[in-house]
Amino acid sequence: MIVMRAAGDALELSATGRSMSITRDITATVTEEGSVTVPARILGDLLARGSSPLATLGSDGLNLEVGLGDLEAKLRLIDDTPPPPIRVVSAESTPASLSALEVERAGAVAVASSGDLQRPVLAGVHLGPTMAEATDTYRVARTILTTWDLDLVVPADLVRLVAAERSDVTVSFDGRVIAFRTHDASWTTPVIATAFPAIPHFAIPTNETLTCDRHGIITAVESAAVLPGALIELRSTGGDLVVSSENLEVGRIESKVPQVGATAVEALFTARYLLDALKLATTEQITFQFAERHVVIRCGSFTQLIMRRVTTQ
């Protein structure tokens, strides 16, 4: 459910789920102040379908009346169940801040987090002094933070939501609950109590490095990923980088991408994990550094994304 409060010159939308509270202010012309509670998903579907960028909202005490150009609807208000309270940070909290660029990079790091909510620390992002990192034990993503000195783990879903704002963020943390705020929105959640796992540094030989065009390799990997269940092979003898996949029952797909660097390499990767990293890159060039069991991908968004190379043995 979502609570809508009209007051002054704004409409405040707020909701609380199992682990997070979200509040957002929207500029509005308010003719009568008040609040209502409505089903969030149905309201969202209606607002997405309207033909007008402006919405007219009103209430007759039983329904929320919605007008969106040619679309008119009534939603039954939720009266019987009081909405969950919005989480708040205590007055004695530690302030902090993140720049829009740092928030964006932390959101990119979240790609390496696990989707398994039964292992919350792996489904989180570690925001530690000078560095944000995440891991699902298969991948490790890291990026540099220059204005941050707290040490905590927060849900990756929250980090992604905040990163989507592309805005500077102020932070309050009281030792248990953390709040991220932009100029018109806030997200509040308890931090993940489990300590983030210690991740060893990987020795990467500098003589096995190659660089290629981001768009070229993304297109090549997407083409190779068409074959069901196939692994992606990166192979080079020092000329072009060959990106391929093979399914003995279906066939083989192969593309060539110009590379910089005379590295000779053969490596196998899971298609989805490789694409996850490449599509979040913010630079035109992507650099790979190969070790025996791992590869480091450097692509702007990440200071480094370390992935295990797949073995067929």
C-alpha positions in Angstrom: 0.0 0.0 0.0 1.0 3.6 -0.5 0.1 6.6 1.6 -0.6 9.9 -0.3 -0.5 13.2 1.7 -1.5 16.5 0.1 -0.3 19.6 1.9 1.1 23.0 1.0 2.3 22.8 -2.6 3.3 19.1 -2.6 2.0 15.6 -2.7 4.0 13.2 -0.5 4.1 9.5 -1.4 5.3 7.1 1.2 5.5 3.3 1.7 7.1 0.8 3.9 8.1 -2.8 2.9 9.8 -5.6 4.8 13.2 -3.9 4.8 12.8 -0.4 3.5 10.8 2.8 3.8 10.6 5.3 0.8 9.2 8.8 0.8 9.0 11.1 -2.3 7.7 14.7 -2.7 6.0 15.7 -5.9 5.2 19.3 -6.7 1.4 19.7 -6.9 -1.4 22.3 -6.8 -3.3 21.4 -3.6 -6.9 22.6 -3.2 -7.7 20.6 -0.1 -5.3 19.0 2.3 -5.6 15.4 3.4 -4.3 11.9 3.2 -5.5 8.5 1.8 -4.1 5.0 1.5 -4.4 3.1 -1.8 -3.1 -0.1 -3.4 0.4 0.8 -4.8 0.6 -1.6 -7.7 -2.9 -0.7 -9.2 -2.2 3.0 -8.8 1.2 2.6 -10.5 -0.4 0.7 -13.4 -3.0 3.4 -13.9 -0.6 6.2 -13.9 1.6 4.5 -16.4 -1.3 4.1 -18.9 -2.7 7.6 -18.9 -2.4 9.8 -22.0 -1.7 13.0 -20.1 1.5 14.0 -18.2 -0.7 15.7 -15.6 -2.8 13.8 -13.1 -5.9 15.0 -11.2 -6.5 13.3 -7.9 -9.4 13.6 -5.5 -11.2 11.6 -2.9 -14.9 11.2 -2.0 -14.0 9.5 1.3 -14.5 6.0 -0.1 -12.5 6.2 -3.3 -9.4 7.9 -4.9 -10.6 9.5 -8.1 -7.9 9.6 -10.8 -8.1 11.7 -14.0 -5.4 11.3 -16.7 -6.5 12.9 -19.9 -9.0 10.4 -21.4 -8.6 8.0 -18.6 -10.7 8.2 -15.5 -10.7 5.7 -12.6 -11.8 5.1 -9.0 -9.7 3.1 -6.6 -11.2 1.9 -3.3 -9.4 3.4 -0.3 -7.7 1.1 2.2 -9.3 2.1 5.5 -9.2 -1.0 7.8 -5.4 -1.6 8.0 -3.2 1.3 9.3 -0.1 1.7 7.1 3.2 0.5 8.5 5.1 3.3 10.2 7.8 5.0 8.1 11.2 4.1 9.5 13.2 7.0 10.9 16.8 7.6 12.0 17.3 8.7 15.6 18.3 12.3 16.3 21.7 11.2 17.4 23.0 10.1 14.1 26.2 10.4 12.1 26.0 12.5 9.0 27.7 11.6 5.7 27.4 12.3 2.0 28.0 10.8 -1.4 28.4 12.7 -4.7 26.2 11.8 -7.7 29.2 10.1 -9.3 30.0 8.0 -6.2 26.3 6.9 -5.9 26.3 5.9 -9.6 29.4 3.8 -9.1 28.1 2.2 -6.0 24.9 1.3 -7.9 27.1 -0.3 -10.6 29.0 -2.3 -8.0 25.7 -3.8 -6.9 25.7 -5.9 -10.1 28.0 -8.4 -8.3 25.7 -8.8 -5.3 23.7 -12.0 -4.8 19.9 -12.3 -5.4 19.7 -14.8 -2.5 17.9 -12.8 0.2 18.5 -15.8 2.6 22.2 -14.6 2.6 21.6 -10.9 3.2 25.3 -9.9 3.4 25.9 -11.2 -0.1 22.7 -9.5 -1.2 24.2 -6.2 0.0 26.8 -3.6 -0.9 29.6 -2.9 1.5 30.1 0.9 1.9 33.4 1.0 3.6 36.0 3.7 4.1 37.3 4.7 0.6 35.7 1.8 -1.2 32.3 0.2 -2.1 32.2 -3.5 -2.9 29.9 -6.4 -3.5 30.2 -10.1 -4.1 28.1 -13.2 -4.7 31.2 -15.3 -4.3 31.5 -15.7 -8.1 32.2 -12.1 -8.8 33.7 -9.2 -6.8 33.0 -5.6 -7.8 34.9 -2.7 -6.3 34.9 1.1 -6.8 36.6 4.0 -5.0 34.7 6.4 -2.7 36.5 9.6 -1.9 34.0 11.4 0.5 32.9 8.4 2.7 34.3 7.2 6.0 31.5 5.0 7.4 31.7 1.1 7.4 28.5 -0.7 6.9 26.5 -3.1 4.6 23.2 -2.0 3.0 20.7 -3.9 0.8 21.8 -3.8 -2.9 18.2 -3.0 -4.0 18.3 0.2 -2.0 21.7 1.2 -3.5 20.3 0.6 -7.0 17.2 2.8 -6.2 19.3 5.6 -4.9 21.8 5.4 -7.8 18.9 5.7 -10.3 18.3 9.3 -9.0 21.7 10.5 -10.4 21.9 13.0 -7.6 24.1 14.0 -4.7 23.0 12.2 -1.5 23.1 13.1 2.2 23.2 10.3 4.7 22.2 9.8 8.4 23.2 6.7 10.3 22.4 6.0 13.9 24.2 2.7 14.3 21.2 0.6 13.2 19.2 2.5 10.7 20.5 4.5 7.7 18.7 7.1 5.6 19.7 8.3 2.2 18.2 11.7 1.0 18.1 13.7 -2.2 16.2 17.0 -2.6 12.8 15.3 -3.1 13.1 11.7 -1.8 14.4 9.5 1.0 15.1 5.8 1.6 15.4 4.4 5.1 16.5 0.9 6.0 18.2 -1.1 8.8 21.8 -1.9 7.9 22.8 -5.5 7.5 24.3 -6.6 10.8 26.5 -9.4 9.4 30.1 -8.3 8.7 31.1 -8.3 5.0 33.4 -11.2 4.1 37.1 -10.5 3.8 38.0 -10.5 0.1 41.6 -11.2 -0.8 43.4 -9.1 -3.3 44.2 -10.9 -6.5 47.6 -10.8 -8.2 47.1 -10.0 -11.8 50.0 -10.4 -14.2 50.4 -7.2 -16.2 51.6 -9.1 -19.3 48.2 -10.6 -20.0 46.2 -7.5 -20.6 44.0 -6.5 -23.6 41.7 -3.6 -24.3 38.8 -3.5 -26.8 35.8 -1.3 -27.8 32.9 -1.5 -25.3 30.2 -1.5 -28.0 32.0 -4.0 -30.1 32.4 -6.6 -27.4 28.9 -6.1 -26.0 27.4 -6.8 -29.5 29.7 -9.8 -29.9 28.8 -11.3 -26.5 25.1 -10.7 -27.1 25.3 -12.5 -30.4 27.1 -15.4 -28.8 24.6 -15.6 -26.0 21.9 -16.5 -28.4 22.8 -20.2 -28.1 21.0 -21.7 -25.1 23.2 -22.8 -22.2 26.4 -22.0 -24.0 29.5 -20.5 -22.3 31.2 -17.5 -23.8 34.7 -18.0 -25.0 37.2 -15.1 -25.4 40.2 -16.2 -27.5 43.1 -14.2 -28.9 46.4 -15.0 -30.4 47.4 -11.3 -30.3 45.3 -10.1 -33.2 41.6 -9.7 -33.0 39.7 -10.9 -30.0 37.4 -13.8 -31.0 34.1 -14.0 -29.0 32.3 -17.3 -29.5 29.9 -19.8 -28.1 29.1 -23.4 -29.2 26.2 -25.8 -28.6 26.9 -29.2 -30.1 23.1 -29.7 -30.8 22.5 -26.2 -32.2 25.6 -24.8 -33.7 28.4 -22.2 -33.2 28.4 -18.4 -33.2 31.6 -16.4 -33.6 32.5 -12.7 -33.8 35.8 -10.7 -34.0 36.5 -7.6 -32.1 39.6 -5.5 -32.7 41.9 -5.4 -29.6 44.8 -3.4 -28.3 47.5 -5.4 -26.8 49.2 -8.6 -28.0 47.9 -10.9 -25.3 47.3 -14.5 -26.2 44.4 -15.8 -24.1 41.6 -18.4 -24.0 39.0 -18.0 -21.3 35.4 -19.1 -20.7 32.7 -17.1 -19.0 29.0 -17.3 -18.1 27.2 -15.1 -20.6 24.8 -13.3 -18.1 27.6 -12.4 -15.7 29.9 -11.1 -18.4 27.1 -9.0 -20.0 26.0 -7.6 -16.6 29.5 -6.1 -16.2 30.0 -4.9 -19.8 26.6 -3.1 -20.0 27.3 -1.1 -16.9 30.5 0.3 -18.3 30.8 4.0 -18.6 34.0 4.2 -20.7 34.3 3.6 -24.5 37.2 1.1 -23.9 37.2 -2.0 -21.6 40.4 -3.5 -20.3 40.7 -7.2 -19.3 43.5 -8.4 -17.1 43.8 -12.2 -17.0 45.1 -14.5 -14.3 45.0 -18.3 -14.0 41.7 -18.5 -12.3 40.3 -14.9 -12.5 39.9 -11.9 -14.8 39.8 -8.3 -13.8 37.5 -6.1 -15.9 38.2 -2.3 -15.7 35.5 -0.2 -17.3 34.9 3.1 -15.6 31.9 2.2 -13.4 34.1 -0.3 -11.6 37.6 0.2 -10.3 37.7 -3.5 -10.8 35.3 -6.3 -11.3 36.9 -9.7 -10.6 35.2 -12.8 -12.1 36.1 -16.4 -11.9 37.0 -18.0 -15.2 34.8 -21.0 -15.9 36.6 -24.4 -16.0 35.2 -27.3 -18.0 37.2 -29.9 -16.1 
